[in-house]
Amino acid sequence: MNTATAIFEAERPKLTALCYRMLGEQAGAEDAVQDTWLRWSAVEPDAIDNPAAWLRRAATNIAIDALRSARAKREVYPGPWLPEPLFHGQAQDAGARFEIAQECELALLWAMERLSPAERAAFILREAFDAGYDEIAATLGKSQAACRQLVSRAHRRLQESGPRFDAPNTQVRELIARFLAAVANEDFETATRLLAPDAVAISDGGRKARAALRPLIGAEEIITVFASVMRKSGAEVGWRLEMAKVNGAPALVRWLGGRVDMVLTLSPDSAGRIAWFYMMRNPDKLQGAPAYQ
């Protein structure tokens, strides 16, 4: 392995995490990293003062261009679009590349869809990679003052989006279990108490699996749909429900026929009630899931 390759491979996991945070897609992240390698292979490493910063800058700008293209497609996506989940312990080759990326919760990835590409890049570089404003400015071609404003604006927009991104895993796991138990037992009063008044449930089926084509809002609508889903699941053969770790947080995973059919996670509000549900059903986004053992 030559010097250029060794430098790049040492940075690959961080570059993959950066691009995944920018795009919310595994394949898109890997494509961006590959494009970064092509640019890197065309330069002389000895001429680069800070190879890691150079690679971050290249990967960020490639991901920004890819994000702009992806957003045009997401505008015509059938129903709500959710980021592609990363499973703890998924295929070893992918797991090695995405190990660092798994630390980014789905709630944060989804909320970052509200940011402009520049805001998203500045926020990720600053908060996830501890980049200085001089590096961020060089990456985005803006002044340091402008980059500080981008990060500040990103923080504000994410706070306004509602979901918490720092809830303890034990709290999330308990809320999932208590809510589903209440719905299964038709204890709708308890289920309602566990939900925030303005709770929202978002499901992504991509028109390839049954899922709501719009967000569900409020306790009555959410509980009605969850109760229906659980009744239909009970009539199916060969399914299992288990808790798993997805994007570093607890999630309920349904296996059907030995393959993952659904991933459900949530975000609580400051009062400890469920504020947001995120349900992934699109089979194209569940291909990286492990088979049931």
C-alpha positions as a Python dict, from the first residue, in 0.01 Angstrom:
ca = {
    (1, 'M'): (0, 0, 0),
    (2, 'N'): (154, 332, -106),
    (3, 'T'): (150, 648, 103),
    (4, 'A'): (-149, 809, -72),
    (5, 'T'): (-360, 496, -29),
    (6, 'A'): (-256, 454, 334),
    (7, 'I'): (-352, 813, 417),
    (8, 'F'): (-689, 779, 245),
    (9, 'E'): (-777, 444, 403),
    (10, 'A'): (-695, 582, 747),
    (11, 'E'): (-947, 863, 688),
    (12, 'R'): (-1210, 656, 505),
    (13, 'P'): (-1432, 579, 809),
    (14, 'K'): (-1449, 949, 901),
    (15, 'L'): (-1514, 1050, 541),
    (16, 'T'): (-1792, 791, 518),
    (17, 'A'): (-1945, 922, 840),
    (18, 'L'): (-1925, 1278, 708),
    (19, 'C'): (-2091, 1191, 377),
    (20, 'Y'): (-2358, 976, 544),
    (21, 'R'): (-2447, 1265, 775),
    (22, 'M'): (-2469, 1493, 472),
    (23, 'L'): (-2682, 1259, 260),
    (24, 'G'): (-2861, 1015, 489),
    (25, 'E'): (-2791, 733, 243),
    (26, 'Q'): (-2534, 454, 252),
    (27, 'A'): (-2488, 417, -124),
    (28, 'G'): (-2474, 793, -175),
    (29, 'A'): (-2215, 826, 101),
    (30, 'E'): (-1998, 554, -50),
    (31, 'D'): (-2023, 713, -394),
    (32, 'A'): (-1913, 1048, -249),
    (33, 'V'): (-1618, 884, -73),
    (34, 'Q'): (-1518, 711, -396),
    (35, 'D'): (-1528, 1044, -580),
    (36, 'T'): (-1311, 1188, -304),
    (37, 'W'): (-1060, 909, -361),
    (38, 'L'): (-1048, 990, -732),
    (39, 'R'): (-965, 1352, -653),
    (40, 'W'): (-710, 1248, -392),
    (41, 'S'): (-538, 1005, -627),
    (42, 'A'): (-478, 1291, -873),
    (43, 'V'): (-271, 1499, -628),
    (44, 'E'): (71, 1453, -471),
    (45, 'P'): (24, 1384, -95),
    (46, 'D'): (360, 1539, -6),
    (47, 'A'): (231, 1871, -139),
    (48, 'I'): (-65, 1870, 104),
    (49, 'D'): (5, 2024, 445),
    (50, 'N'): (-298, 1867, 617),
    (51, 'P'): (-425, 1562, 428),
    (52, 'A'): (-716, 1498, 667),
    (53, 'A'): (-848, 1854, 625),
    (54, 'W'): (-796, 1835, 247),
    (55, 'L'): (-998, 1514, 230),
    (56, 'R'): (-1276, 1654, 450),
    (57, 'R'): (-1296, 1961, 231),
    (58, 'A'): (-1316, 1756, -88),
    (59, 'A'): (-1569, 1511, 55),
    (60, 'T'): (-1787, 1790, 193),
    (61, 'N'): (-1812, 1972, -139),
    (62, 'I'): (-1880, 1649, -327),
    (63, 'A'): (-2154, 1567, -75),
    (64, 'I'): (-2303, 1917, -105),
    (65, 'D'): (-2339, 1870, -481),
    (66, 'A'): (-2487, 1523, -428),
    (67, 'L'): (-2730, 1658, -167),
    (68, 'R'): (-2861, 1924, -404),
    (69, 'S'): (-2928, 1656, -665),
    (70, 'A'): (-3084, 1420, -409),
    (71, 'R'): (-3318, 1687, -277),
    (72, 'A'): (-3467, 1738, -621),
    (73, 'K'): (-3557, 1367, -622),
    (74, 'R'): (-3686, 1376, -264),
    (75, 'E'): (-3932, 1650, -356),
    (76, 'V'): (-4119, 1399, -575),
    (77, 'Y'): (-4065, 1100, -344),
    (78, 'P'): (-4390, 909, -277),
    (79, 'G'): (-4476, 1009, 80),
    (80, 'P'): (-4237, 1120, 354),
    (81, 'W'): (-3865, 1057, 298),
    (82, 'L'): (-3664, 920, 590),
    (83, 'P'): (-3288, 859, 610),
    (84, 'E'): (-3156, 509, 555),
    (85, 'P'): (-3097, 335, 890),
    (86, 'L'): (-2765, 183, 994),
    (87, 'F'): (-2782, -136, 1197),
    (88, 'H'): (-2540, -222, 1474),
    (89, 'G'): (-2365, -542, 1371),
    (90, 'Q'): (-2467, -529, 1005),
    (91, 'A'): (-2249, -693, 739),
    (92, 'Q'): (-1888, -670, 853),
    (93, 'D'): (-1753, -500, 541),
    (94, 'A'): (-2016, -228, 558),
    (95, 'G'): (-1992, -214, 937),
    (96, 'A'): (-1625, -123, 924),
    (97, 'R'): (-1693, 163, 686),
    (98, 'F'): (-2000, 289, 871),
    (99, 'E'): (-1891, 227, 1230),
    (100, 'I'): (-1848, 598, 1308),
    (101, 'A'): (-2155, 694, 1104),
    (102, 'Q'): (-2372, 476, 1328),
    (103, 'E'): (-2336, 735, 1603),
    (104, 'C'): (-2577, 972, 1422),
    (105, 'E'): (-2941, 918, 1524),
    (106, 'L'): (-3215, 901, 1264),
    (107, 'A'): (-3400, 1186, 1435),
    (108, 'L'): (-3107, 1421, 1381),
    (109, 'L'): (-3057, 1307, 1022),
    (110, 'W'): (-3424, 1370, 947),
    (111, 'A'): (-3421, 1710, 1117),
    (112, 'M'): (-3113, 1814, 918),
    (113, 'E'): (-3323, 1786, 602),
    (114, 'R'): (-3457, 2129, 705),
    (115, 'L'): (-3113, 2286, 673),
    (116, 'S'): (-2963, 2430, 359),
    (117, 'P'): (-2666, 2230, 222),
    (118, 'A'): (-2424, 2497, 351),
    (119, 'E'): (-2587, 2501, 697),
    (120, 'R'): (-2579, 2124, 713),
    (121, 'A'): (-2215, 2106, 610),
    (122, 'A'): (-2106, 2377, 855),
    (123, 'F'): (-2302, 2217, 1140),
    (124, 'I'): (-2165, 1868, 1073),
    (125, 'L'): (-1806, 1984, 1037),
    (126, 'R'): (-1826, 2188, 1356),
    (127, 'E'): (-2030, 1960, 1582),
    (128, 'A'): (-1938, 1611, 1460),
    (129, 'F'): (-1577, 1667, 1353),
    (130, 'D'): (-1475, 1962, 1573),
    (131, 'A'): (-1347, 2152, 1270),
    (132, 'G'): (-1227, 2507, 1328),
    (133, 'Y'): (-1403, 2794, 1159),
    (134, 'D'): (-1095, 2852, 948),
    (135, 'E'): (-1135, 2503, 798),
    (136, 'I'): (-1510, 2544, 754),
    (137, 'A'): (-1458, 2878, 582),
    (138, 'A'): (-1200, 2729, 345),
    (139, 'T'): (-1430, 2436, 272),
    (140, 'L'): (-1738, 2645, 193),
    (141, 'G'): (-1561, 2943, 38),
    (142, 'K'): (-1711, 3183, 293),
    (143, 'S'): (-1578, 3406, 569),
    (144, 'Q'): (-1540, 3271, 921),
    (145, 'A'): (-1809, 3512, 1039),
    (146, 'A'): (-2049, 3379, 778),
    (147, 'C'): (-1972, 3023, 884),
    (148, 'R'): (-2042, 3107, 1248),
    (149, 'Q'): (-2381, 3236, 1135),
    (150, 'L'): (-2444, 2915, 940),
    (151, 'V'): (-2374, 2702, 1248),
    (152, 'S'): (-2583, 2928, 1471),
    (153, 'R'): (-2874, 2921, 1227),
    (154, 'A'): (-2848, 2542, 1200),
    (155, 'H'): (-2866, 2506, 1579),
    (156, 'R'): (-3171, 2731, 1589),
    (157, 'R'): (-3354, 2544, 1314),
    (158, 'L'): (-3280, 2207, 1471),
    (159, 'Q'): (-3409, 2325, 1808),
    (160, 'E'): (-3726, 2449, 1638),
    (161, 'S'): (-3776, 2112, 1467),
    (162, 'G'): (-3894, 1954, 1790),
    (163, 'P'): (-3717, 1616, 1836),
    (164, 'R'): (-3463, 1561, 2111),
    (165, 'F'): (-3136, 1412, 1997),
    (166, 'D'): (-2988, 1339, 2340),
    (167, 'A'): (-3251, 1122, 2510),
    (168, 'P'): (-3100, 834, 2712),
    (169, 'N'): (-3129, 498, 2539),
    (170, 'T'): (-3304, 352, 2842),
    (171, 'Q'): (-3578, 615, 2814),
    (172, 'V'): (-3631, 552, 2442),
    (173, 'R'): (-3639, 175, 2492),
    (174, 'E'): (-3891, 204, 2776),
    (175, 'L'): (-4119, 440, 2582),
    (176, 'I'): (-4129, 207, 2281),
    (177, 'A'): (-4212, -93, 2500),
    (178, 'R'): (-4477, 85, 2709),
    (179, 'F'): (-4653, 242, 2412),
    (180, 'L'): (-4671, -77, 2209),
    (181, 'A'): (-4786, -277, 2512),
    (182, 'A'): (-5063, -25, 2576),
    (183, 'V'): (-5179, -37, 2214),
    (184, 'A'): (-5163, -418, 2204),
    (185, 'N'): (-5375, -437, 2521),
    (186, 'E'): (-5615, -175, 2382),
    (187, 'D'): (-5530, 47, 2679),
    (188, 'F'): (-5568, 358, 2468),
    (189, 'E'): (-5586, 589, 2770),
    (190, 'T'): (-5233, 490, 2873),
    (191, 'A'): (-5113, 509, 2513),
    (192, 'T'): (-5251, 863, 2487),
    (193, 'R'): (-5075, 972, 2808),
    (194, 'L'): (-4745, 851, 2665),
    (195, 'L'): (-4782, 1078, 2362),
    (196, 'A'): (-4714, 1450, 2342),
    (197, 'P'): (-5027, 1648, 2247),
    (198, 'D'): (-4881, 1730, 1905),
    (199, 'A'): (-4707, 1396, 1847),
    (200, 'V'): (-4618, 1311, 1487),
    (201, 'A'): (-4557, 973, 1321),
    (202, 'I'): (-4365, 958, 993),
    (203, 'S'): (-4344, 643, 784),
    (204, 'D'): (-4142, 576, 470),
    (205, 'G'): (-4257, 300, 239),
    (206, 'G'): (-4146, 447, -91),
    (207, 'R'): (-4463, 299, -243),
    (208, 'K'): (-4290, -39, -211),
    (209, 'A'): (-4440, -126, 127),
    (210, 'R'): (-4754, -21, 311),
    (211, 'A'): (-4698, 316, 481),
    (212, 'A'): (-4888, 639, 533),
    (213, 'L'): (-4829, 888, 252),
    (214, 'R'): (-4847, 1180, 494),
    (215, 'P'): (-4740, 1235, 856),
    (216, 'L'): (-4986, 1118, 1121),
    (217, 'I'): (-5059, 1395, 1370),
    (218, 'G'): (-5211, 1366, 1715),
    (219, 'A'): (-5282, 1078, 1953),
    (220, 'E'): (-5609, 959, 1799),
    (221, 'E'): (-5471, 921, 1448),
    (222, 'I'): (-5143, 765, 1560),
    (223, 'I'): (-5301, 514, 1798),
    (224, 'T'): (-5566, 414, 1542),
    (225, 'V'): (-5301, 336, 1281),
    (226, 'F'): (-5069, 155, 1523),
    (227, 'A'): (-5358, -57, 1650),
    (228, 'S'): (-5448, -151, 1294),
    (229, 'V'): (-5088, -240, 1209),
    (230, 'M'): (-5054, -458, 1518),
    (231, 'R'): (-5378, -643, 1442),
    (232, 'K'): (-5263, -714, 1087),
    (233, 'S'): (-4921, -822, 1210),
    (234, 'G'): (-5084, -1069, 1445),
    (235, 'A'): (-5252, -1237, 1148),
    (236, 'E'): (-4923, -1286, 961),
    (237, 'V'): (-4703, -1593, 997),
    (238, 'G'): (-4328, -1598, 1055),
    (239, 'W'): (-4276, -1253, 1205),
    (240, 'R'): (-4082, -1146, 1514),
    (241, 'L'): (-4049, -817, 1701),
    (242, 'E'): (-3727, -739, 1886),
    (243, 'M'): (-3537, -441, 2014),
    (244, 'A'): (-3216, -363, 1827),
    (245, 'K'): (-2959, -86, 1801),
    (246, 'V'): (-3006, 136, 1496),
    (247, 'N'): (-2796, 448, 1441),
    (248, 'G'): (-2671, 415, 1796),
    (249, 'A'): (-3020, 425, 1951),
    (250, 'P'): (-3282, 166, 2050),
    (251, 'A'): (-3530, 70, 1781),
    (252, 'L'): (-3805, -185, 1740),
    (253, 'V'): (-3730, -414, 1446),
    (254, 'R'): (-3979, -648, 1282),
    (255, 'W'): (-3847, -952, 1099),
    (256, 'L'): (-4076, -1122, 848),
    (257, 'G'): (-3957, -1436, 674),
    (258, 'G'): (-3611, -1393, 823),
    (259, 'R'): (-3557, -1041, 685),
    (260, 'V'): (-3613, -699, 838),
    (261, 'D'): (-3951, -566, 731),
    (262, 'M'): (-3982, -258, 954),
    (263, 'V'): (-3774, -36, 1183),
    (264, 'L'): (-3942, 189, 1438),
    (265, 'T'): (-3773, 445, 1658),
    (266, 'L'): (-3884, 761, 1835),
    (267, 'S'): (-3786, 1091, 1993),
    (268, 'P'): (-3928, 1210, 2327),
    (269, 'D'): (-4002, 1569, 2420),
    (270, 'S'): (-3860, 1750, 2723),
    (271, 'A'): (-4142, 1608, 2938),
    (272, 'G'): (-4052, 1250, 2849),
    (273, 'R'): (-4350, 1191, 2622),
    (274, 'I'): (-4325, 1055, 2269),
    (275, 'A'): (-4304, 1349, 2030),
    (276, 'W'): (-4198, 1178, 1706),
    (277, 'F'): (-4217, 828, 1561),
    (278, 'Y'): (-4001, 726, 1265),
    (279, 'M'): (-4104, 409, 1082),
    (280, 'M'): (-3898, 272, 794),
    (281, 'R'): (-4074, 24, 564),
    (282, 'N'): (-3906, 87, 229),
    (283, 'P'): (-3726, -242, 148),
    (284, 'D'): (-3462, -59, -57),
    (285, 'K'): (-3348, 117, 261),
    (286, 'L'): (-3345, -200, 469),
    (287, 'Q'): (-3107, -402, 253),
    (288, 'G'): (-2818, -348, 494),
    (289, 'A'): (-3011, -504, 782),
    (290, 'P'): (-2884, -833, 926),
    (291, 'A'): (-3083, -1150, 867),
    (292, 'Y'): (-3262, -1292, 1169),
    (293, 'Q'): (-3046, -1541, 1356),
}
